[in-house]
Amino acid sequence: MFGFSLNKLLLTTAIILAIWYGFKWVGRLDRARKKKALKDQGGEPEIRTAEAESLVKCPVCGTYVSPGGAESCGREDCPY
Ligand SMILES: [Zn+2]
């Protein structure tokens, strides 16, 4: 009876430890992924490319403006 309950206790402990380490592992992966995503946002060339594609370059000043709500860059000969 005692041996059985001890085995059960050990098994329960092992399961709890496995779950605990599993969560720790997942949390570490998640943190690493978030850190990477944050780093990518900083100097990510992909995002900058997408941004440049959605913007129109002003032929006069070379400033990128959004086609929808284009604003003048301040120059007198700016077409926007
Ligand atoms: Zn302009």
PDB file of the backbone (N, CA, C, O) and the ligand in Angstrom, with CONECT records:
HET     ZN  A 101       1
ATOM      1  N   MET A   1       0.836  -1.207   0.000  1.00  0.00           N
ATOM      2  CA  MET A   1       0.000   0.000   0.000  1.00  0.00           C
ATOM      3  C   MET A   1       0.868   1.253   0.000  1.00  0.00           C
ATOM      4  O   MET A   1       0.635   2.201  -0.749  1.00  0.00           O
ATOM      5  N   PHE A   2       1.898   1.220   0.886  1.00  0.00           N
ATOM      6  CA  PHE A   2       2.784   2.381   0.989  1.00  0.00           C
ATOM      7  C   PHE A   2       3.592   2.563  -0.310  1.00  0.00           C
ATOM      8  O   PHE A   2       3.762   3.662  -0.838  1.00  0.00           O
ATOM      9  N   GLY A   3       4.092   1.362  -0.800  1.00  0.00           N
ATOM     10  CA  GLY A   3       4.888   1.408  -2.027  1.00  0.00           C
ATOM     11  C   GLY A   3       4.081   1.947  -3.190  1.00  0.00           C
ATOM     12  O   GLY A   3       4.594   2.710  -4.010  1.00  0.00           O
ATOM     13  N   PHE A   4       2.854   1.564  -3.263  1.00  0.00           N
ATOM     14  CA  PHE A   4       1.985   2.012  -4.352  1.00  0.00           C
ATOM     15  C   PHE A   4       1.782   3.522  -4.298  1.00  0.00           C
ATOM     16  O   PHE A   4       1.880   4.211  -5.314  1.00  0.00           O
ATOM     17  N   SER A   5       1.495   4.030  -3.091  1.00  0.00           N
ATOM     18  CA  SER A   5       1.245   5.468  -2.949  1.00  0.00           C
ATOM     19  C   SER A   5       2.527   6.269  -3.194  1.00  0.00           C
ATOM     20  O   SER A   5       2.484   7.394  -3.690  1.00  0.00           O
ATOM     21  N   LEU A   6       3.685   5.658  -2.830  1.00  0.00           N
ATOM     22  CA  LEU A   6       4.967   6.345  -3.069  1.00  0.00           C
ATOM     23  C   LEU A   6       5.222   6.445  -4.571  1.00  0.00           C
ATOM     24  O   LEU A   6       5.659   7.476  -5.081  1.00  0.00           O
ATOM     25  N   ASN A   7       4.934   5.338  -5.266  1.00  0.00           N
ATOM     26  CA  ASN A   7       5.101   5.355  -6.717  1.00  0.00           C
ATOM     27  C   ASN A   7       4.186   6.402  -7.352  1.00  0.00           C
ATOM     28  O   ASN A   7       4.575   7.125  -8.270  1.00  0.00           O
ATOM     29  N   LYS A   8       2.956   6.456  -6.833  1.00  0.00           N
ATOM     30  CA  LYS A   8       1.989   7.415  -7.341  1.00  0.00           C
ATOM     31  C   LYS A   8       2.482   8.842  -7.105  1.00  0.00           C
ATOM     32  O   LYS A   8       2.363   9.723  -7.956  1.00  0.00           O
ATOM     33  N   LEU A   9       3.045   9.027  -5.895  1.00  0.00           N
ATOM     34  CA  LEU A   9       3.557  10.344  -5.532  1.00  0.00           C
ATOM     35  C   LEU A   9       4.708  10.733  -6.461  1.00  0.00           C
ATOM     36  O   LEU A   9       4.786  11.863  -6.944  1.00  0.00           O
ATOM     37  N   LEU A  10       5.603   9.761  -6.700  1.00  0.00           N
ATOM     38  CA  LEU A  10       6.739  10.034  -7.583  1.00  0.00           C
ATOM     39  C   LEU A  10       6.273  10.342  -8.996  1.00  0.00           C
ATOM     40  O   LEU A  10       6.802  11.228  -9.669  1.00  0.00           O
ATOM     41  N   LEU A  11       5.263   9.583  -9.431  1.00  0.00           N
ATOM     42  CA  LEU A  11       4.730   9.781 -10.773  1.00  0.00           C
ATOM     43  C   LEU A  11       4.093  11.162 -10.895  1.00  0.00           C
ATOM     44  O   LEU A  11       4.290  11.874 -11.880  1.00  0.00           O
ATOM     45  N   THR A  12       3.320  11.522  -9.865  1.00  0.00           N
ATOM     46  CA  THR A  12       2.678  12.838  -9.852  1.00  0.00           C
ATOM     47  C   THR A  12       3.732  13.948  -9.890  1.00  0.00           C
ATOM     48  O   THR A  12       3.603  14.926 -10.627  1.00  0.00           O
ATOM     49  N   THR A  13       4.784  13.768  -9.071  1.00  0.00           N
ATOM     50  CA  THR A  13       5.868  14.744  -9.032  1.00  0.00           C
ATOM     51  C   THR A  13       6.541  14.855 -10.402  1.00  0.00           C
ATOM     52  O   THR A  13       6.857  15.945 -10.878  1.00  0.00           O
ATOM     53  N   ALA A  14       6.749  13.694 -11.016  1.00  0.00           N
ATOM     54  CA  ALA A  14       7.390  13.675 -12.328  1.00  0.00           C
ATOM     55  C   ALA A  14       6.527  14.402 -13.362  1.00  0.00           C
ATOM     56  O   ALA A  14       7.035  15.148 -14.200  1.00  0.00           O
ATOM     57  N   ILE A  15       5.208  14.170 -13.287  1.00  0.00           N
ATOM     58  CA  ILE A  15       4.297  14.824 -14.242  1.00  0.00           C
ATOM     59  C   ILE A  15       4.302  16.336 -14.030  1.00  0.00           C
ATOM     60  O   ILE A  15       4.340  17.116 -14.982  1.00  0.00           O
ATOM     61  N   ILE A  16       4.261  16.733 -12.740  1.00  0.00           N
ATOM     62  CA  ILE A  16       4.261  18.171 -12.425  1.00  0.00           C
ATOM     63  C   ILE A  16       5.551  18.820 -12.926  1.00  0.00           C
ATOM     64  O   ILE A  16       5.537  19.905 -13.507  1.00  0.00           O
ATOM     65  N   LEU A  17       6.668  18.126 -12.685  1.00  0.00           N
ATOM     66  CA  LEU A  17       7.959  18.653 -13.135  1.00  0.00           C
ATOM     67  C   LEU A  17       8.001  18.756 -14.667  1.00  0.00           C
ATOM     68  O   LEU A  17       8.520  19.720 -15.229  1.00  0.00           O
ATOM     69  N   ALA A  18       7.438  17.734 -15.321  1.00  0.00           N
ATOM     70  CA  ALA A  18       7.430  17.732 -16.788  1.00  0.00           C
ATOM     71  C   ALA A  18       6.611  18.897 -17.321  1.00  0.00           C
ATOM     72  O   ALA A  18       7.015  19.575 -18.266  1.00  0.00           O
ATOM     73  N   ILE A  19       5.453  19.121 -16.704  1.00  0.00           N
ATOM     74  CA  ILE A  19       4.603  20.235 -17.126  1.00  0.00           C
ATOM     75  C   ILE A  19       5.312  21.568 -16.862  1.00  0.00           C
ATOM     76  O   ILE A  19       5.297  22.477 -17.691  1.00  0.00           O
ATOM     77  N   TRP A  20       5.941  21.653 -15.662  1.00  0.00           N
ATOM     78  CA  TRP A  20       6.636  22.871 -15.258  1.00  0.00           C
ATOM     79  C   TRP A  20       7.759  23.214 -16.255  1.00  0.00           C
ATOM     80  O   TRP A  20       7.893  24.348 -16.714  1.00  0.00           O
ATOM     81  N   TYR A  21       8.557  22.177 -16.565  1.00  0.00           N
ATOM     82  CA  TYR A  21       9.654  22.426 -17.500  1.00  0.00           C
ATOM     83  C   TYR A  21       9.134  22.690 -18.913  1.00  0.00           C
ATOM     84  O   TYR A  21       9.729  23.434 -19.692  1.00  0.00           O
ATOM     85  N   GLY A  22       7.988  22.044 -19.214  1.00  0.00           N
ATOM     86  CA  GLY A  22       7.367  22.279 -20.522  1.00  0.00           C
ATOM     87  C   GLY A  22       6.949  23.724 -20.679  1.00  0.00           C
ATOM     88  O   GLY A  22       7.181  24.336 -21.722  1.00  0.00           O
ATOM     89  N   PHE A  23       6.331  24.273 -19.640  1.00  0.00           N
ATOM     90  CA  PHE A  23       5.894  25.675 -19.673  1.00  0.00           C
ATOM     91  C   PHE A  23       7.093  26.613 -19.751  1.00  0.00           C
ATOM     92  O   PHE A  23       7.084  27.612 -20.470  1.00  0.00           O
ATOM     93  N   LYS A  24       8.134  26.255 -18.980  1.00  0.00           N
ATOM     94  CA  LYS A  24       9.347  27.077 -18.989  1.00  0.00           C
ATOM     95  C   LYS A  24       9.962  27.112 -20.390  1.00  0.00           C
ATOM     96  O   LYS A  24      10.418  28.148 -20.872  1.00  0.00           O
ATOM     97  N   TRP A  25       9.954  25.948 -21.012  1.00  0.00           N
ATOM     98  CA  TRP A  25      10.540  25.821 -22.353  1.00  0.00           C
ATOM     99  C   TRP A  25       9.736  26.634 -23.370  1.00  0.00           C
ATOM    100  O   TRP A  25      10.290  27.355 -24.199  1.00  0.00           O
ATOM    101  N   VAL A  26       8.406  26.491 -23.278  1.00  0.00           N
ATOM    102  CA  VAL A  26       7.527  27.222 -24.196  1.00  0.00           C
ATOM    103  C   VAL A  26       7.671  28.726 -23.975  1.00  0.00           C
ATOM    104  O   VAL A  26       7.722  29.510 -24.923  1.00  0.00           O
ATOM    105  N   GLY A  27       7.734  29.109 -22.694  1.00  0.00           N
ATOM    106  CA  GLY A  27       7.882  30.527 -22.358  1.00  0.00           C
ATOM    107  C   GLY A  27       9.179  31.099 -22.907  1.00  0.00           C
ATOM    108  O   GLY A  27       9.226  32.238 -23.371  1.00  0.00           O
ATOM    109  N   ARG A  28      10.229  30.291 -22.846  1.00  0.00           N
ATOM    110  CA  ARG A  28      11.526  30.736 -23.347  1.00  0.00           C
ATOM    111  C   ARG A  28      11.468  30.901 -24.870  1.00  0.00           C
ATOM    112  O   ARG A  28      12.000  31.863 -25.424  1.00  0.00           O
ATOM    113  N   LEU A  29      10.817  29.951 -25.526  1.00  0.00           N
ATOM    114  CA  LEU A  29      10.669  30.033 -26.983  1.00  0.00           C
ATOM    115  C   LEU A  29       9.869  31.268 -27.379  1.00  0.00           C
ATOM    116  O   LEU A  29      10.201  31.976 -28.329  1.00  0.00           O
ATOM    117  N   ASP A  30       8.793  31.500 -26.608  1.00  0.00           N
ATOM    118  CA  ASP A  30       7.909  32.633 -26.885  1.00  0.00           C
ATOM    119  C   ASP A  30       8.665  33.942 -26.701  1.00  0.00           C
ATOM    120  O   ASP A  30       8.543  34.860 -27.512  1.00  0.00           O
ATOM    121  N   ARG A  31       9.447  34.021 -25.629  1.00  0.00           N
ATOM    122  CA  ARG A  31      10.229  35.231 -25.367  1.00  0.00           C
ATOM    123  C   ARG A  31      11.229  35.472 -26.483  1.00  0.00           C
ATOM    124  O   ARG A  31      11.407  36.600 -26.944  1.00  0.00           O
ATOM    125  N   ALA A  32      11.883  34.391 -26.915  1.00  0.00           N
ATOM    126  CA  ALA A  32      12.881  34.505 -27.972  1.00  0.00           C
ATOM    127  C   ALA A  32      12.220  34.982 -29.269  1.00  0.00           C
ATOM    128  O   ALA A  32      12.785  35.781 -30.016  1.00  0.00           O
ATOM    129  N   ARG A  33      11.010  34.473 -29.515  1.00  0.00           N
ATOM    130  CA  ARG A  33      10.296  34.853 -30.727  1.00  0.00           C
ATOM    131  C   ARG A  33       9.879  36.323 -30.664  1.00  0.00           C
ATOM    132  O   ARG A  33       9.986  37.049 -31.652  1.00  0.00           O
ATOM    133  N   LYS A  34       9.402  36.755 -29.492  1.00  0.00           N
ATOM    134  CA  LYS A  34       8.985  38.148 -29.339  1.00  0.00           C
ATOM    135  C   LYS A  34      10.186  39.081 -29.461  1.00  0.00           C
ATOM    136  O   LYS A  34      10.104  40.152 -30.061  1.00  0.00           O
ATOM    137  N   LYS A  35      11.301  38.650 -28.879  1.00  0.00           N
ATOM    138  CA  LYS A  35      12.521  39.445 -28.937  1.00  0.00           C
ATOM    139  C   LYS A  35      12.967  39.603 -30.389  1.00  0.00           C
ATOM    140  O   LYS A  35      13.373  40.682 -30.821  1.00  0.00           O
ATOM    141  N   LYS A  36      12.879  38.501 -31.125  1.00  0.00           N
ATOM    142  CA  LYS A  36      13.277  38.518 -32.523  1.00  0.00           C
ATOM    143  C   LYS A  36      12.340  39.418 -33.339  1.00  0.00           C
ATOM    144  O   LYS A  36      12.782  40.174 -34.204  1.00  0.00           O
ATOM    145  N   ALA A  37      11.038  39.317 -33.045  1.00  0.00           N
ATOM    146  CA  ALA A  37      10.049  40.130 -33.753  1.00  0.00           C
ATOM    147  C   ALA A  37      10.290  41.608 -33.478  1.00  0.00           C
ATOM    148  O   ALA A  37      10.166  42.453 -34.364  1.00  0.00           O
ATOM    149  N   LEU A  38      10.637  41.898 -32.227  1.00  0.00           N
ATOM    150  CA  LEU A  38      10.902  43.284 -31.842  1.00  0.00           C
ATOM    151  C   LEU A  38      12.143  43.798 -32.562  1.00  0.00           C
ATOM    152  O   LEU A  38      12.191  44.941 -33.016  1.00  0.00           O
ATOM    153  N   LYS A  39      13.145  42.928 -32.656  1.00  0.00           N
ATOM    154  CA  LYS A  39      14.395  43.303 -33.316  1.00  0.00           C
ATOM    155  C   LYS A  39      14.144  43.515 -34.812  1.00  0.00           C
ATOM    156  O   LYS A  39      14.704  44.421 -35.429  1.00  0.00           O
ATOM    157  N   ASP A  40      13.292  42.659 -35.375  1.00  0.00           N
ATOM    158  CA  ASP A  40      12.981  42.761 -36.796  1.00  0.00           C
ATOM    159  C   ASP A  40      12.262  44.061 -37.117  1.00  0.00           C
ATOM    160  O   ASP A  40      12.455  44.636 -38.188  1.00  0.00           O
ATOM    161  N   GLN A  41      11.445  44.517 -36.200  1.00  0.00           N
ATOM    162  CA  GLN A  41      10.703  45.758 -36.428  1.00  0.00           C
ATOM    163  C   GLN A  41      11.651  46.952 -36.506  1.00  0.00           C
ATOM    164  O   GLN A  41      11.388  47.920 -37.219  1.00  0.00           O
ATOM    165  N   GLY A  42      12.751  46.871 -35.766  1.00  0.00           N
ATOM    166  CA  GLY A  42      13.697  47.992 -35.719  1.00  0.00           C
ATOM    167  C   GLY A  42      14.346  48.263 -37.067  1.00  0.00           C
ATOM    168  O   GLY A  42      14.131  49.326 -37.650  1.00  0.00           O
ATOM    169  N   GLY A  43      15.125  47.335 -37.566  1.00  0.00           N
ATOM    170  CA  GLY A  43      15.829  47.573 -38.817  1.00  0.00           C
ATOM    171  C   GLY A  43      15.507  46.530 -39.853  1.00  0.00           C
ATOM    172  O   GLY A  43      16.378  46.071 -40.593  1.00  0.00           O
ATOM    173  N   GLU A  44      14.258  46.164 -39.896  1.00  0.00           N
ATOM    174  CA  GLU A  44      13.841  45.076 -40.791  1.00  0.00           C
ATOM    175  C   GLU A  44      13.698  45.565 -42.227  1.00  0.00           C
ATOM    176  O   GLU A  44      12.878  46.447 -42.482  1.00  0.00           O
ATOM    177  N   PRO A  45      14.458  45.031 -43.170  1.00  0.00           N
ATOM    178  CA  PRO A  45      14.377  45.491 -44.563  1.00  0.00           C
ATOM    179  C   PRO A  45      13.042  45.143 -45.220  1.00  0.00           C
ATOM    180  O   PRO A  45      12.564  45.868 -46.092  1.00  0.00           O
ATOM    181  N   GLU A  46      12.440  44.017 -44.790  1.00  0.00           N
ATOM    182  CA  GLU A  46      11.177  43.573 -45.372  1.00  0.00           C
ATOM    183  C   GLU A  46      10.075  44.603 -45.158  1.00  0.00           C
ATOM    184  O   GLU A  46       9.326  44.927 -46.079  1.00  0.00           O
ATOM    185  N   ILE A  47       9.986  45.114 -43.935  1.00  0.00           N
ATOM    186  CA  ILE A  47       8.946  46.087 -43.592  1.00  0.00           C
ATOM    187  C   ILE A  47       9.186  47.389 -44.356  1.00  0.00           C
ATOM    188  O   ILE A  47       8.245  48.021 -44.836  1.00  0.00           O
ATOM    189  N   ARG A  48      10.441  47.776 -44.462  1.00  0.00           N
ATOM    190  CA  ARG A  48      10.754  49.015 -45.168  1.00  0.00           C
ATOM    191  C   ARG A  48      10.393  48.890 -46.646  1.00  0.00           C
ATOM    192  O   ARG A  48       9.932  49.851 -47.261  1.00  0.00           O
ATOM    193  N   THR A  49      10.603  47.716 -47.206  1.00  0.00           N
ATOM    194  CA  THR A  49      10.262  47.497 -48.607  1.00  0.00           C
ATOM    195  C   THR A  49       8.757  47.622 -48.805  1.00  0.00           C
ATOM    196  O   THR A  49       8.285  48.252 -49.751  1.00  0.00           O
ATOM    197  N   ALA A  50       8.007  46.998 -47.875  1.00  0.00           N
ATOM    198  CA  ALA A  50       6.550  47.046 -47.958  1.00  0.00           C
ATOM    199  C   ALA A  50       6.067  48.478 -47.817  1.00  0.00           C
ATOM    200  O   ALA A  50       5.112  48.889 -48.478  1.00  0.00           O
ATOM    201  N   GLU A  51       6.730  49.236 -46.954  1.00  0.00           N
ATOM    202  CA  GLU A  51       6.366  50.625 -46.739  1.00  0.00           C
ATOM    203  C   GLU A  51       6.629  51.441 -48.002  1.00  0.00           C
ATOM    204  O   GLU A  51       5.808  52.265 -48.405  1.00  0.00           O
ATOM    205  N   ALA A  52       7.767  51.205 -48.612  1.00  0.00           N
ATOM    206  CA  ALA A  52       8.129  51.961 -49.805  1.00  0.00           C
ATOM    207  C   ALA A  52       7.186  51.640 -50.961  1.00  0.00           C
ATOM    208  O   ALA A  52       6.901  52.500 -51.794  1.00  0.00           O
ATOM    209  N   GLU A  53       6.704  50.404 -51.007  1.00  0.00           N
ATOM    210  CA  GLU A  53       5.805  50.009 -52.080  1.00  0.00           C
ATOM    211  C   GLU A  53       4.454  50.712 -51.979  1.00  0.00           C
ATOM    212  O   GLU A  53       3.828  51.032 -52.990  1.00  0.00           O
ATOM    213  N   SER A  54       4.014  50.947 -50.737  1.00  0.00           N
ATOM    214  CA  SER A  54       2.710  51.560 -50.545  1.00  0.00           C
ATOM    215  C   SER A  54       2.779  53.080 -50.647  1.00  0.00           C
ATOM    216  O   SER A  54       1.749  53.751 -50.586  1.00  0.00           O
ATOM    217  N   LEU A  55       3.970  53.622 -50.799  1.00  0.00           N
ATOM    218  CA  LEU A  55       4.110  55.070 -50.882  1.00  0.00           C
ATOM    219  C   LEU A  55       4.528  55.480 -52.292  1.00  0.00           C
ATOM    220  O   LEU A  55       5.107  54.690 -53.037  1.00  0.00           O
ATOM    221  N   VAL A  56       4.228  56.717 -52.639  1.00  0.00           N
ATOM    222  CA  VAL A  56       4.592  57.247 -53.949  1.00  0.00           C
ATOM    223  C   VAL A  56       5.696  58.276 -53.757  1.00  0.00           C
ATOM    224  O   VAL A  56       5.619  59.140 -52.883  1.00  0.00           O
ATOM    225  N   LYS A  57       6.708  58.168 -54.577  1.00  0.00           N
ATOM    226  CA  LYS A  57       7.817  59.092 -54.455  1.00  0.00           C
ATOM    227  C   LYS A  57       7.498  60.418 -55.154  1.00  0.00           C
ATOM    228  O   LYS A  57       7.072  60.434 -56.309  1.00  0.00           O
ATOM    229  N   CYS A  58       7.704  61.493 -54.462  1.00  0.00           N
ATOM    230  CA  CYS A  58       7.482  62.821 -55.038  1.00  0.00           C
ATOM    231  C   CYS A  58       8.558  63.071 -56.093  1.00  0.00           C
ATOM    232  O   CYS A  58       9.747  62.962 -55.794  1.00  0.00           O
ATOM    233  N   PRO A  59       8.158  63.405 -57.327  1.00  0.00           N
ATOM    234  CA  PRO A  59       9.152  63.585 -58.390  1.00  0.00           C
ATOM    235  C   PRO A  59      10.021  64.818 -58.196  1.00  0.00           C
ATOM    236  O   PRO A  59      11.094  64.916 -58.791  1.00  0.00           O
ATOM    237  N   VAL A  60       9.586  65.731 -57.398  1.00  0.00           N
ATOM    238  CA  VAL A  60      10.332  66.974 -57.207  1.00  0.00           C
ATOM    239  C   VAL A  60      11.347  66.852 -56.074  1.00  0.00           C
ATOM    240  O   VAL A  60      12.536  67.123 -56.243  1.00  0.00           O
ATOM    241  N   CYS A  61      10.843  66.440 -54.923  1.00  0.00           N
ATOM    242  CA  CYS A  61      11.719  66.447 -53.748  1.00  0.00           C
ATOM    243  C   CYS A  61      12.228  65.063 -53.377  1.00  0.00           C
ATOM    244  O   CYS A  61      13.182  64.933 -52.610  1.00  0.00           O
ATOM    245  N   GLY A  62      11.587  64.019 -53.925  1.00  0.00           N
ATOM    246  CA  GLY A  62      12.041  62.666 -53.630  1.00  0.00           C
ATOM    247  C   GLY A  62      11.498  62.131 -52.330  1.00  0.00           C
ATOM    248  O   GLY A  62      11.880  61.041 -51.904  1.00  0.00           O
ATOM    249  N   THR A  63      10.624  62.863 -51.697  1.00  0.00           N
ATOM    250  CA  THR A  63      10.023  62.394 -50.452  1.00  0.00           C
ATOM    251  C   THR A  63       8.923  61.385 -50.753  1.00  0.00           C
ATOM    252  O   THR A  63       8.157  61.555 -51.701  1.00  0.00           O
ATOM    253  N   TYR A  64       8.851  60.351 -49.952  1.00  0.00           N
ATOM    254  CA  TYR A  64       7.804  59.343 -50.151  1.00  0.00           C
ATOM    255  C   TYR A  64       6.530  59.789 -49.447  1.00  0.00           C
ATOM    256  O   TYR A  64       6.523  60.048 -48.243  1.00  0.00           O
ATOM    257  N   VAL A  65       5.469  59.873 -50.209  1.00  0.00           N
ATOM    258  CA  VAL A  65       4.186  60.262 -49.635  1.00  0.00           C
ATOM    259  C   VAL A  65       3.173  59.176 -49.933  1.00  0.00           C
ATOM    260  O   VAL A  65       3.296  58.451 -50.920  1.00  0.00           O
ATOM    261  N   SER A  66       2.163  59.066 -49.068  1.00  0.00           N
ATOM    262  CA  SER A  66       1.123  58.064 -49.301  1.00  0.00           C
ATOM    263  C   SER A  66       0.190  58.551 -50.407  1.00  0.00           C
ATOM    264  O   SER A  66      -0.209  59.716 -50.387  1.00  0.00           O
ATOM    265  N   PRO A  67      -0.172  57.700 -51.372  1.00  0.00           N
ATOM    266  CA  PRO A  67      -1.002  58.122 -52.504  1.00  0.00           C
ATOM    267  C   PRO A  67      -2.383  58.618 -52.072  1.00  0.00           C
ATOM    268  O   PRO A  67      -2.944  59.508 -52.710  1.00  0.00           O
ATOM    269  N   GLY A  68      -2.923  58.064 -51.021  1.00  0.00           N
ATOM    270  CA  GLY A  68      -4.257  58.452 -50.560  1.00  0.00           C
ATOM    271  C   GLY A  68      -4.275  59.866 -50.008  1.00  0.00           C
ATOM    272  O   GLY A  68      -4.986  60.731 -50.520  1.00  0.00           O
ATOM    273  N   GLY A  69      -3.508  60.095 -48.983  1.00  0.00           N
ATOM    274  CA  GLY A  69      -3.509  61.412 -48.345  1.00  0.00           C
ATOM    275  C   GLY A  69      -2.157  62.081 -48.509  1.00  0.00           C
ATOM    276  O   GLY A  69      -1.416  62.281 -47.546  1.00  0.00           O
ATOM    277  N   ALA A  70      -1.855  62.422 -49.761  1.00  0.00           N
ATOM    278  CA  ALA A  70      -0.567  63.033 -50.052  1.00  0.00           C
ATOM    279  C   ALA A  70      -0.505  64.452 -49.494  1.00  0.00           C
ATOM    280  O   ALA A  70      -1.432  65.248 -49.646  1.00  0.00           O
ATOM    281  N   GLU A  71       0.604  64.733 -48.852  1.00  0.00           N
ATOM    282  CA  GLU A  71       0.778  66.075 -48.303  1.00  0.00           C
ATOM    283  C   GLU A  71       2.004  66.719 -48.932  1.00  0.00           C
ATOM    284  O   GLU A  71       2.973  66.044 -49.278  1.00  0.00           O
ATOM    285  N   SER A  72       1.944  68.000 -49.069  1.00  0.00           N
ATOM    286  CA  SER A  72       3.094  68.723 -49.624  1.00  0.00           C
ATOM    287  C   SER A  72       4.263  68.640 -48.666  1.00  0.00           C
ATOM    288  O   SER A  72       4.106  68.697 -47.447  1.00  0.00           O
ATOM    289  N   CYS A  73       5.423  68.506 -49.246  1.00  0.00           N
ATOM    290  CA  CYS A  73       6.604  68.372 -48.418  1.00  0.00           C
ATOM    291  C   CYS A  73       7.121  69.735 -47.973  1.00  0.00           C
ATOM    292  O   CYS A  73       8.026  69.814 -47.142  1.00  0.00           O
ATOM    293  N   GLY A  74       6.558  70.795 -48.513  1.00  0.00           N
ATOM    294  CA  GLY A  74       6.974  72.131 -48.097  1.00  0.00           C
ATOM    295  C   GLY A  74       7.613  72.936 -49.229  1.00  0.00           C
ATOM    296  O   GLY A  74       7.714  74.160 -49.156  1.00  0.00           O
ATOM    297  N   ARG A  75       8.039  72.230 -50.269  1.00  0.00           N
ATOM    298  CA  ARG A  75       8.660  72.937 -51.394  1.00  0.00           C
ATOM    299  C   ARG A  75       7.604  73.648 -52.243  1.00  0.00           C
ATOM    300  O   ARG A  75       6.458  73.207 -52.325  1.00  0.00           O
ATOM    301  N   GLU A  76       7.990  74.707 -52.845  1.00  0.00           N
ATOM    302  CA  GLU A  76       7.048  75.475 -53.657  1.00  0.00           C
ATOM    303  C   GLU A  76       6.668  74.710 -54.924  1.00  0.00           C
ATOM    304  O   GLU A  76       5.521  74.792 -55.364  1.00  0.00           O
ATOM    305  N   ASP A  77       7.589  73.980 -55.508  1.00  0.00           N
ATOM    306  CA  ASP A  77       7.300  73.257 -56.754  1.00  0.00           C
ATOM    307  C   ASP A  77       6.832  71.842 -56.485  1.00  0.00           C
ATOM    308  O   ASP A  77       6.795  71.025 -57.405  1.00  0.00           O
ATOM    309  N   CYS A  78       6.478  71.534 -55.265  1.00  0.00           N
ATOM    310  CA  CYS A  78       5.969  70.192 -54.962  1.00  0.00           C
ATOM    311  C   CYS A  78       4.555  70.047 -55.514  1.00  0.00           C
ATOM    312  O   CYS A  78       3.695  70.881 -55.229  1.00  0.00           O
ATOM    313  N   PRO A  79       4.304  69.017 -56.288  1.00  0.00           N
ATOM    314  CA  PRO A  79       2.989  68.846 -56.907  1.00  0.00           C
ATOM    315  C   PRO A  79       1.888  68.478 -55.905  1.00  0.00           C
ATOM    316  O   PRO A  79       0.703  68.535 -56.233  1.00  0.00           O
ATOM    317  N   TYR A  80       2.276  68.109 -54.707  1.00  0.00           N
ATOM    318  CA  TYR A  80       1.235  67.660 -53.757  1.00  0.00           C
ATOM    319  C   TYR A  80       0.682  68.801 -52.912  1.00  0.00           C
ATOM    320  O   TYR A  80      -0.194  68.581 -52.075  1.00  0.00           O
TER     321      TYR A  80
HETATM  322 ZN    ZN A 101       7.427  67.069 -52.646  1.00  0.00          ZN2+
END
